[in-house]
């Protein structure tokens, strides 16, 4: 059984290249990826629900949450990388009155919430990293949060 990594990140084209570079450095060649607008927001949103039955019911409506749960059940998944990025259109659409700094803060909070939910779902020791991609002078700078 070959060890594989799991990536959960936003799928916006603007971050495709820096995301590929980050994945190659942290997860290696064998990686499963769940890429969609908002990325970790979907896992964090399900994690924020209260009440076990309600949480399971609503989480079951999220194919992202379902996919994460299935991948974590595979013992060959040996690490997880969560990635968010500055200027994410998903966060801008949900919080149109927030400043760019507040949007980055929200995305960072979701990285932590997604990490906690992934560790709960995995039911095993699993290294989970969280990185925020920040745009600086036209370049993307990865900032590791955990």
C-alpha positions as a Markdown table, in Angstrom:
| # | Residue | x | y | z |
|---|---|---|---|---|
| 1 | Unk | 0.0 | 0.0 | 0.0 |
| 2 | Unk | 1.5 | 3.3 | -1.1 |
| 3 | Unk | 1.1 | 6.3 | 1.2 |
| 4 | Unk | -0.8 | 9.1 | -0.3 |
| 5 | Unk | -1.6 | 12.7 | 0.7 |
| 6 | Unk | -5.0 | 14.4 | 0.6 |
| 7 | Unk | -5.3 | 18.1 | -0.5 |
| 8 | Unk | -8.4 | 20.2 | 0.2 |
| 9 | Unk | -8.2 | 23.6 | -1.4 |
| 10 | Unk | -9.9 | 26.2 | -3.5 |
| 11 | Unk | -9.9 | 25.4 | -7.2 |
| 12 | Unk | -9.6 | 29.0 | -8.5 |
| 13 | Unk | -7.3 | 29.1 | -11.6 |
| 14 | Unk | -5.3 | 32.0 | -10.1 |
| 15 | Unk | -3.7 | 29.8 | -7.5 |
| 16 | Unk | -3.3 | 26.6 | -9.7 |
| 17 | Unk | 0.5 | 27.0 | -10.1 |
| 18 | Unk | 1.4 | 28.0 | -6.5 |
| 19 | Unk | -0.9 | 25.2 | -5.4 |
| 20 | Unk | 0.9 | 22.6 | -7.6 |
| 21 | Unk | 4.3 | 23.8 | -6.2 |
| 22 | Unk | 3.1 | 23.6 | -2.6 |
| 23 | Unk | 1.6 | 20.1 | -3.1 |
| 24 | Unk | 4.8 | 18.8 | -4.7 |
| 25 | Unk | 6.8 | 20.1 | -1.8 |
| 26 | Unk | 4.5 | 18.9 | 1.0 |
| 27 | Unk | 2.6 | 15.9 | -0.3 |
| 28 | Unk | 4.7 | 14.5 | -3.0 |
| 29 | Unk | 3.7 | 12.7 | -6.2 |
| 30 | Unk | 0.9 | 10.6 | -4.8 |
| 31 | Unk | -1.9 | 12.9 | -3.8 |
| 32 | Unk | -5.7 | 13.0 | -4.0 |
| 33 | Unk | -7.1 | 16.4 | -4.4 |
| 34 | Unk | -10.5 | 18.0 | -3.6 |
| 35 | Unk | -10.5 | 21.3 | -5.3 |
| 36 | Unk | -13.6 | 23.6 | -5.4 |
| 37 | Unk | -14.6 | 27.2 | -4.7 |
| 38 | Unk | -14.0 | 27.9 | -1.1 |
| 39 | Unk | -12.1 | 24.7 | -0.5 |
| 40 | Unk | -11.9 | 24.1 | 3.3 |
| 41 | Unk | -15.1 | 26.2 | 3.8 |
| 42 | Unk | -17.2 | 23.2 | 3.1 |
| 43 | Unk | -15.5 | 21.1 | 5.8 |
| 44 | Unk | -15.5 | 24.0 | 8.3 |
| 45 | Unk | -19.2 | 24.7 | 7.6 |
| 46 | Unk | -20.2 | 21.2 | 8.4 |
| 47 | Unk | -17.9 | 21.2 | 11.5 |
| 48 | Unk | -19.7 | 24.4 | 12.8 |
| 49 | Unk | -23.1 | 22.8 | 13.0 |
| 50 | Unk | -24.4 | 21.8 | 16.4 |
| 51 | Unk | -26.1 | 18.6 | 17.4 |
| 52 | Unk | -24.9 | 15.2 | 16.2 |
| 53 | Unk | -28.0 | 14.2 | 14.2 |
| 54 | Unk | -28.4 | 17.6 | 12.5 |
| 55 | Unk | -24.7 | 17.7 | 11.7 |
| 56 | Unk | -24.7 | 14.3 | 10.1 |
| 57 | Unk | -27.9 | 15.2 | 8.1 |
| 58 | Unk | -26.5 | 18.5 | 6.7 |
| 59 | Unk | -23.0 | 17.2 | 6.2 |
| 60 | Unk | -24.4 | 14.3 | 4.1 |
| 61 | Unk | -25.7 | 17.0 | 1.7 |
| 62 | Unk | -22.1 | 18.1 | 1.1 |
| 63 | Unk | -20.3 | 16.0 | -1.5 |
| 64 | Unk | -17.0 | 17.6 | -0.3 |
| 65 | Unk | -17.6 | 16.6 | 3.2 |
| 66 | Unk | -18.5 | 13.1 | 2.0 |
| 67 | Unk | -15.4 | 12.8 | -0.1 |
| 68 | Unk | -13.2 | 13.9 | 2.7 |
| 69 | Unk | -14.8 | 11.4 | 5.0 |
| 70 | Unk | -14.3 | 8.6 | 2.4 |
| 71 | Unk | -10.7 | 9.5 | 1.8 |
| 72 | Unk | -9.9 | 9.6 | 5.5 |
| 73 | Unk | -11.3 | 6.1 | 5.8 |
| 74 | Unk | -8.6 | 4.9 | 3.5 |
| 75 | Unk | -5.5 | 3.8 | 5.5 |
| 76 | Unk | -3.2 | 4.8 | 2.7 |
| 77 | Unk | -4.0 | 8.5 | 3.3 |
| 78 | Unk | -1.0 | 9.4 | 5.4 |
| 79 | Unk | -1.2 | 13.2 | 5.6 |
| 80 | Unk | -3.6 | 16.1 | 4.8 |
| 81 | Unk | -2.9 | 19.6 | 3.4 |
| 82 | Unk | -5.5 | 22.3 | 3.7 |
| 83 | Unk | -4.9 | 25.4 | 1.6 |
| 84 | Unk | -6.8 | 28.7 | 1.5 |
| 85 | Unk | -5.8 | 31.9 | -0.3 |
| 86 | Unk | -6.1 | 35.6 | -0.2 |
| 87 | Unk | -8.7 | 37.3 | -2.4 |
| 88 | Unk | -10.9 | 34.1 | -2.7 |
| 89 | Unk | -14.0 | 34.9 | -4.7 |
| 90 | Unk | -16.0 | 32.4 | -2.6 |
| 91 | Unk | -15.3 | 34.3 | 0.6 |
| 92 | Unk | -15.9 | 37.7 | -1.1 |
| 93 | Unk | -19.3 | 36.5 | -2.4 |
| 94 | Unk | -20.3 | 35.3 | 1.1 |
| 95 | Unk | -19.0 | 38.4 | 3.0 |
| 96 | Unk | -19.3 | 41.3 | 0.5 |
| 97 | Unk | -18.9 | 44.0 | 3.2 |
| 98 | Unk | -15.8 | 42.5 | 4.8 |
| 99 | Unk | -12.3 | 44.0 | 4.2 |
| 100 | Unk | -9.6 | 41.9 | 2.5 |
| 101 | Unk | -8.0 | 41.4 | 5.8 |
| 102 | Unk | -11.2 | 40.2 | 7.4 |
| 103 | Unk | -11.7 | 37.7 | 4.5 |
| 104 | Unk | -8.2 | 36.3 | 5.0 |
| 105 | Unk | -9.0 | 36.0 | 8.8 |
| 106 | Unk | -12.2 | 34.1 | 8.0 |
| 107 | Unk | -10.4 | 31.7 | 5.7 |
| 108 | Unk | -7.7 | 31.2 | 8.3 |
| 109 | Unk | -10.4 | 30.4 | 10.9 |
| 110 | Unk | -11.9 | 27.9 | 8.5 |
| 111 | Unk | -8.6 | 26.2 | 8.0 |
| 112 | Unk | -8.4 | 25.6 | 11.8 |
| 113 | Unk | -12.0 | 24.4 | 11.9 |
| 114 | Unk | -11.5 | 22.1 | 8.9 |
| 115 | Unk | -8.3 | 20.7 | 10.6 |
| 116 | Unk | -10.2 | 19.9 | 13.8 |
| 117 | Unk | -13.0 | 18.2 | 11.9 |
| 118 | Unk | -10.6 | 16.2 | 9.8 |
| 119 | Unk | -8.8 | 14.9 | 12.9 |
| 120 | Unk | -12.2 | 14.0 | 14.4 |
| 121 | Unk | -13.3 | 12.1 | 11.2 |
| 122 | Unk | -9.9 | 10.4 | 10.8 |
| 123 | Unk | -10.1 | 8.8 | 14.3 |
| 124 | Unk | -6.3 | 8.2 | 14.0 |
| 125 | Unk | -3.1 | 10.2 | 14.3 |
| 126 | Unk | -2.7 | 12.0 | 11.0 |
| 127 | Unk | -0.5 | 15.0 | 10.2 |
| 128 | Unk | -2.6 | 17.9 | 8.9 |
| 129 | Unk | -1.0 | 21.1 | 7.6 |
| 130 | Unk | -2.8 | 24.4 | 7.0 |
| 131 | Unk | -1.4 | 27.0 | 4.6 |
| 132 | Unk | -2.6 | 30.4 | 3.5 |
| 133 | Unk | -1.4 | 31.6 | 0.0 |
| 134 | Unk | -0.9 | 35.4 | 0.2 |
| 135 | Unk | -0.3 | 37.5 | -2.9 |
| 136 | Unk | 2.7 | 39.7 | -2.7 |
| 137 | Unk | 4.0 | 41.8 | -5.7 |
| 138 | Unk | 2.2 | 39.4 | -8.2 |
| 139 | Unk | 3.7 | 36.3 | -6.5 |
| 140 | Unk | 2.0 | 33.9 | -4.2 |
| 141 | Unk | 3.7 | 33.4 | -0.9 |
| 142 | Unk | 2.7 | 30.3 | 1.1 |
| 143 | Unk | 2.3 | 31.0 | 4.8 |
| 144 | Unk | 2.0 | 27.9 | 6.9 |
| 145 | Unk | -0.4 | 28.3 | 9.9 |
| 146 | Unk | 0.0 | 24.8 | 11.3 |
